[in-house]
């Protein structure tokens, strides 16, 4: 703190953290993003996720100092914290942009609830051990229905978290694949079925198996 003050910066902490070093500005957690230029995370990935929730909508960059053990998201070592912060404040560090998810929940006539996630959004069956039916749509068009115990939708950042533990693929946050249309398309007659209708019919997406359902029946 004294070093930051000597450099002409005002440290800001949240009231919820219940710390108040001399010379700091104290703000409620929900006002942190608007009150700072750079967020400094001291901790692990969980603390980084909390910071993402607080500052992302304000476009504030986050510097993660790893005080945890694994730390996929907090990339700077404690013994280099001061120099890293000095570089960040001087604009000498490269910034990357990580995708977040916007999740909208609607129920009946109630107002929709919107939540944001850096890692993933998870649909699950709750406390009951049962399968749930999930219908998937792309741009409003029905793809298929599935019966499963849940669904994980992960960002590239979150692909090494719950997604990886569930056997999902790891996606590089900075991986860019460029695909463009070829100059000469194939001309063919269009089917009356939509693409997803054909997929459901040919690949049996969402089809239930009747094997064993009629044992002992006629």
Secondary structure as UniProt FT lines:
FT   HELIX           2..6
FT   TURN            7..8
FT   STRAND          12..14
FT   HELIX           15..17
FT   TURN            22..23
FT   STRAND          25..27
FT   HELIX           29..31
FT   HELIX           32..35
FT   STRAND          38..43
FT   HELIX           45..55
FT   HELIX           56..58
FT   STRAND          61..66
FT   HELIX           78..80
FT   HELIX           81..89
FT   TURN            90..91
FT   STRAND          101..105
FT   TURN            108..109
FT   STRAND          113..117
FT   STRAND          120..124
FT   TURN            126..127
FT   STRAND          132..138
FT   TURN            139..140
FT   STRAND          141..148
FT   STRAND          150..154
FT   HELIX           157..160
FT   HELIX           162..165
FT   TURN            166..167
FT   TURN            173..174
FT   HELIX           195..203
FT   TURN            205..206
FT   TURN            211..216
//
